[in-house]
Amino acid sequence: MEEAERIVAIGLLTEQDLDILGTGFRRAFRVDDTPCFDELLEQIDAAERRAEEMRAGN
């Protein structure tokens, strides 16, 4: 994969975030309109729970 095409970030953004990014930000996929993100969101939630448990245990 060419360096210019390499994925460097994935993020969850609000409508306000997208407004700030402006029209130059072209690859936004609405989570509520795209069912393929359900599993990803579940994994993110699980990772956050594990991280919280680890912080609580320290």
N, CA, C and O atoms as a printed pandas DataFrame, in Angstrom:
     atom_number atom_name residue_name chain_id  residue_number  x_coord  y_coord  z_coord
0              1         N          MET        A               1    0.848   -1.168    0.000
1              2        CA          MET        A               1    0.000    0.000    0.000
2              3         C          MET        A               1    0.900    1.239    0.000
3              4         O          MET        A               1    1.881    1.307    0.740
4              5         N          GLU        A               2    0.558    2.192   -0.822
5              6        CA          GLU        A               2    1.329    3.423   -0.879
6              7         C          GLU        A               2    1.166    4.220    0.407
7              8         O          GLU        A               2    0.124    4.163    1.059
8              9         N          GLU        A               3    2.210    4.963    0.764
9             10        CA          GLU        A               3    2.191    5.750    1.999
10            11         C          GLU        A               3    1.013    6.709    2.044
11            12         O          GLU        A               3    0.416    6.882    3.106
12            13         N          ALA        A               4    0.658    7.336    0.934
13            14        CA          ALA        A               4   -0.443    8.310    0.902
14            15         C          ALA        A               4   -1.796    7.648    1.132
15            16         O          ALA        A               4   -2.747    8.326    1.524
16            17         N          GLU        A               5   -1.907    6.349    0.901
17            18        CA          GLU        A               5   -3.172    5.641    1.040
18            19         C          GLU        A               5   -3.292    4.879    2.354
19            20         O          GLU        A               5   -4.326    4.265    2.615
20            21         N          ARG        A               6   -2.270    4.907    3.171
21            22        CA          ARG        A               6   -2.258    4.172    4.430
22            23         C          ARG        A               6   -3.241    4.801    5.408
23            24         O          ARG        A               6   -3.290    6.025    5.537
24            25         N          ILE        A               7   -4.027    3.974    6.100
25            26        CA          ILE        A               7   -4.963    4.465    7.111
26            27         C          ILE        A               7   -4.154    4.907    8.318
27            28         O          ILE        A               7   -3.322    4.156    8.827
28            29         N          VAL        A               8   -4.402    6.135    8.775
29            30        CA          VAL        A               8   -3.658    6.645    9.921
30            31         C          VAL        A               8   -4.552    6.938   11.113
31            32         O          VAL        A               8   -4.044    7.124   12.218
32            33         N          ALA        A               9   -5.878    6.987   10.926
33            34        CA          ALA        A               9   -6.764    7.274   12.059
34            35         C          ALA        A               9   -8.196    6.873   11.739
35            36         O          ALA        A               9   -8.647    6.924   10.595
36            37         N          ILE        A              10   -8.882    6.477   12.786
37            38        CA          ILE        A              10  -10.315    6.224   12.745
38            39         C          ILE        A              10  -10.886    6.929   13.958
39            40         O          ILE        A              10  -10.313    6.839   15.044
40            41         N          GLY        A              11  -11.988    7.621   13.805
41            42        CA          GLY        A              11  -12.534    8.335   14.948
42            43         C          GLY        A              11  -14.043    8.434   14.901
43            44         O          GLY        A              11  -14.658    8.325   13.840
44            45         N          LEU        A              12  -14.622    8.641   16.053
45            46        CA          LEU        A              12  -16.048    8.882   16.157
46            47         C          LEU        A              12  -16.233   10.388   16.293
47            48         O          LEU        A              12  -15.700   11.002   17.218
48            49         N          LEU        A              13  -16.977   10.975   15.384
49            50        CA          LEU        A              13  -17.141   12.419   15.335
50            51         C          LEU        A              13  -18.601   12.808   15.492
51            52         O          LEU        A              13  -19.503   12.065   15.106
52            53         N          THR        A              14  -18.817   13.972   16.059
53            54        CA          THR        A              14  -20.165   14.518   16.161
54            55         C          THR        A              14  -20.450   15.351   14.916
55            56         O          THR        A              14  -19.548   15.612   14.119
56            57         N          GLU        A              15  -21.700   15.766   14.750
57            58        CA          GLU        A              15  -22.051   16.646   13.639
58            59         C          GLU        A              15  -21.219   17.922   13.706
59            60         O          GLU        A              15  -20.766   18.429   12.679
60            61         N          GLN        A              16  -21.017   18.441   14.924
61            62        CA          GLN        A              16  -20.228   19.659   15.085
62            63         C          GLN        A              16  -18.783   19.430   14.632
63            64         O          GLN        A              16  -18.186   20.295   13.991
64            65         N          ASP        A              17  -18.227   18.270   14.966
65            66        CA          ASP        A              17  -16.875   17.940   14.520
66            67         C          ASP        A              17  -16.785   17.979   12.998
67            68         O          ASP        A              17  -15.842   18.537   12.439
68            69         N          LEU        A              18  -17.777   17.378   12.331
69            70        CA          LEU        A              18  -17.776   17.363   10.871
70            71         C          LEU        A              18  -17.913   18.769   10.306
71            72         O          LEU        A              18  -17.288   19.094    9.296
72            73         N          ASP        A              19  -18.717   19.599   10.944
73            74        CA          ASP        A              19  -18.852   20.992   10.502
74            75         C          ASP        A              19  -17.513   21.713   10.592
75            76         O          ASP        A              19  -17.155   22.480    9.697
76            77         N          ILE        A              20  -16.778   21.470   11.665
77            78        CA          ILE        A              20  -15.480   22.108   11.849
78            79         C          ILE        A              20  -14.484   21.622   10.795
79            80         O          ILE        A              20  -13.699   22.411   10.268
80            81         N          LEU        A              21  -14.517   20.330   10.490
81            82        CA          LEU        A              21  -13.606   19.784    9.488
82            83         C          LEU        A              21  -13.912   20.325    8.096
83            84         O          LEU        A              21  -13.013   20.459    7.266
84            85         N          GLY        A              22  -15.171   20.632    7.846
85            86        CA          GLY        A              22  -15.557   21.226    6.571
86            87         C          GLY        A              22  -15.626   20.231    5.425
87            88         O          GLY        A              22  -15.577   19.016    5.621
88            89         N          THR        A              23  -15.740   20.777    4.237
89            90        CA          THR        A              23  -15.959   19.953    3.048
90            91         C          THR        A              23  -14.714   19.190    2.615
91            92         O          THR        A              23  -14.812   18.267    1.805
92            93         N          GLY        A              24  -13.550   19.555    3.136
93            94        CA          GLY        A              24  -12.333   18.835    2.785
94            95         C          GLY        A              24  -12.281   17.434    3.370
95            96         O          GLY        A              24  -11.513   16.589    2.911
96            97         N          PHE        A              25  -13.100   17.191    4.385
97            98        CA          PHE        A              25  -13.165   15.864    5.002
98            99         C          PHE        A              25  -14.240   15.072    4.270
99           100         O          PHE        A              25  -15.432   15.327    4.444
100          101         N          ARG        A              26  -13.821   14.114    3.452
101          102        CA          ARG        A              26  -14.754   13.451    2.541
102          103         C          ARG        A              26  -15.160   12.042    2.942
103          104         O          ARG        A              26  -16.123   11.516    2.384
104          105         N          ARG        A              27  -14.488   11.423    3.859
105          106        CA          ARG        A              27  -14.774   10.015    4.155
106          107         C          ARG        A              27  -15.397    9.837    5.529
107          108         O          ARG        A              27  -14.770    9.296    6.440
108          109         N          ALA        A              28  -16.610   10.285    5.668
109          110        CA          ALA        A              28  -17.348   10.098    6.917
110          111         C          ALA        A              28  -18.476    9.119    6.647
111          112         O          ALA        A              28  -19.214    9.262    5.672
112          113         N          PHE        A              29  -18.606    8.131    7.506
113          114        CA          PHE        A              29  -19.668    7.138    7.376
114          115         C          PHE        A              29  -20.536    7.235    8.613
115          116         O          PHE        A              29  -20.051    7.024    9.725
116          117         N          ARG        A              30  -21.784    7.544    8.445
117          118        CA          ARG        A              30  -22.698    7.703    9.574
118          119         C          ARG        A              30  -22.944    6.342   10.234
119          120         O          ARG        A              30  -23.391    5.395    9.587
120          121         N          VAL        A              31  -22.650    6.269   11.505
121          122        CA          VAL        A              31  -22.758    5.016   12.248
122          123         C          VAL        A              31  -24.202    4.549   12.329
123          124         O          VAL        A              31  -24.472    3.359   12.163
124          125         N          ASP        A              32  -25.135    5.458   12.579
125          126        CA          ASP        A              32  -26.526    5.052   12.740
126          127         C          ASP        A              32  -27.164    4.590   11.434
127          128         O          ASP        A              32  -28.187    3.905   11.458
128          129         N          ASP        A              33  -26.576    4.953   10.297
129          130        CA          ASP        A              33  -27.109    4.552    8.998
130          131         C          ASP        A              33  -26.373    3.364    8.400
131          132         O          ASP        A              33  -26.725    2.905    7.313
132          133         N          THR        A              34  -25.359    2.861    9.091
133          134        CA          THR        A              34  -24.518    1.823    8.525
134          135         C          THR        A              34  -24.414    0.658    9.506
135          136         O          THR        A              34  -23.618    0.721   10.443
136          137         N          PRO        A              35  -25.196   -0.401    9.314
137          138        CA          PRO        A              35  -25.223   -1.494   10.285
138          139         C          PRO        A              35  -23.898   -2.247   10.424
139          140         O          PRO        A              35  -23.709   -2.958   11.411
140          141         N          CYS        A              36  -22.995   -2.115    9.487
141          142        CA          CYS        A              36  -21.728   -2.844    9.583
142          143         C          CYS        A              36  -20.851   -2.320   10.712
143          144         O          CYS        A              36  -19.844   -2.948   11.039
144          145         N          PHE        A              37  -21.205   -1.180   11.321
145          146        CA          PHE        A              37  -20.419   -0.637   12.413
146          147         C          PHE        A              37  -20.840   -1.191   13.770
147          148         O          PHE        A              37  -20.162   -0.933   14.764
148          149         N          ASP        A              38  -21.923   -1.934   13.844
149          150        CA          ASP        A              38  -22.405   -2.443   15.129
150          151         C          ASP        A              38  -21.332   -3.246   15.853
151          152         O          ASP        A              38  -21.086   -3.023   17.039
152          153         N          GLU        A              39  -20.697   -4.168   15.158
153          154        CA          GLU        A              39  -19.668   -5.009   15.773
154          155         C          GLU        A              39  -18.467   -4.169   16.203
155          156         O          GLU        A              39  -17.907   -4.403   17.275
156          157         N          LEU        A              40  -18.067   -3.205   15.395
157          158        CA          LEU        A              40  -16.956   -2.337   15.756
158          159         C          LEU        A              40  -17.268   -1.554   17.021
159          160         O          LEU        A              40  -16.422   -1.454   17.909
160          161         N          LEU        A              41  -18.466   -1.000   17.117
161          162        CA          LEU        A              41  -18.850   -0.238   18.307
162          163         C          LEU        A              41  -18.881   -1.128   19.542
163          164         O          LEU        A              41  -18.485   -0.687   20.622
164          165         N          GLU        A              42  -19.342   -2.367   19.411
165          166        CA          GLU        A              42  -19.338   -3.305   20.533
166          167         C          GLU        A              42  -17.909   -3.579   20.996
167          168         O          GLU        A              42  -17.649   -3.653   22.197
168          169         N          GLN        A              43  -16.982   -3.729   20.049
169          170        CA          GLN        A              43  -15.585   -3.980   20.407
170          171         C          GLN        A              43  -14.964   -2.770   21.081
171          172         O          GLN        A              43  -14.192   -2.917   22.028
172          173         N          ILE        A              44  -15.290   -1.582   20.609
173          174        CA          ILE        A              44  -14.779   -0.363   21.247
174          175         C          ILE        A              44  -15.304   -0.263   22.673
175          176         O          ILE        A              44  -14.546    0.043   23.594
176          177         N          ASP        A              45  -16.598   -0.519   22.862
177          178        CA          ASP        A              45  -17.181   -0.484   24.209
178          179         C          ASP        A              45  -16.505   -1.492   25.133
179          180         O          ASP        A              45  -16.212   -1.186   26.288
180          181         N          ALA        A              46  -16.258   -2.695   24.618
181          182        CA          ALA        A              46  -15.610   -3.734   25.421
182          183         C          ALA        A              46  -14.186   -3.316   25.786
183          184         O          ALA        A              46  -13.750   -3.538   26.916
184          185         N          ALA        A              47  -13.466   -2.720   24.856
185          186        CA          ALA        A              47  -12.105   -2.263   25.133
186          187         C          ALA        A              47  -12.109   -1.165   26.187
187          188         O          ALA        A              47  -11.242   -1.133   27.060
188          189         N          GLU        A              48  -13.083   -0.266   26.106
189          190        CA          GLU        A              48  -13.184    0.793   27.112
190          191         C          GLU        A              48  -13.483    0.216   28.495
191          192         O          GLU        A              48  -12.939    0.683   29.495
192          193         N          ARG        A              49  -14.349   -0.803   28.550
193          194        CA          ARG        A              49  -14.648   -1.443   29.841
194          195         C          ARG        A              49  -13.399   -2.101   30.416
195          196         O          ARG        A              49  -13.124   -1.980   31.610
196          197         N          ARG        A              50  -12.642   -2.799   29.567
197          198        CA          ARG        A              50  -11.420   -3.459   30.035
198          199         C          ARG        A              50  -10.406   -2.419   30.535
199          200         O          ARG        A              50   -9.770   -2.615   31.571
200          201         N          ALA        A              51  -10.263   -1.334   29.807
201          202        CA          ALA        A              51   -9.321   -0.288   30.222
202          203         C          ALA        A              51   -9.752    0.312   31.563
203          204         O          ALA        A              51   -8.909    0.570   32.423
204          205         N          GLU        A              52  -11.036    0.531   31.746
205          206        CA          GLU        A              52  -11.541    1.068   33.006
206          207         C          GLU        A              52  -11.292    0.086   34.147
207          208         O          GLU        A              52  -10.912    0.499   35.243
208          209         N          GLU        A              53  -11.498   -1.196   33.905
209          210        CA          GLU        A              53  -11.247   -2.213   34.915
210          211         C          GLU        A              53   -9.764   -2.249   35.289
211          212         O          GLU        A              53   -9.417   -2.403   36.460
212          213         N          MET        A              54   -8.894   -2.105   34.286
213          214        CA          MET        A              54   -7.457   -2.110   34.551
214          215         C          MET        A              54   -7.067   -0.878   35.377
215          216         O          MET        A              54   -6.252   -0.982   36.294
216          217         N          ARG        A              55   -7.640    0.283   35.058
217          218        CA          ARG        A              55   -7.333    1.504   35.814
218          219         C          ARG        A              55   -7.838    1.375   37.257
219          220         O          ARG        A              55   -7.178    1.838   38.187
220          221         N          ALA        A              56   -8.981    0.761   37.441
221          222        CA          ALA        A              56   -9.553    0.593   38.779
222          223         C          ALA        A              56   -8.716   -0.400   39.599
223          224         O          ALA        A              56   -8.644   -0.289   40.823
224          225         N          GLY        A              57   -8.100   -1.347   38.937
225          226        CA          GLY        A              57   -7.304   -2.350   39.628
226          227         C          GLY        A              57   -5.926   -1.874   40.035
227          228         O          GLY        A              57   -5.257   -2.525   40.838
228          229         N          ASN        A              58   -5.491   -0.745   39.492
229          230        CA          ASN        A              58   -4.148   -0.225   39.805
230          231         C          ASN        A              58   -4.157    0.697   40.970
231          232         O          ASN        A              58   -3.109    1.215   41.356
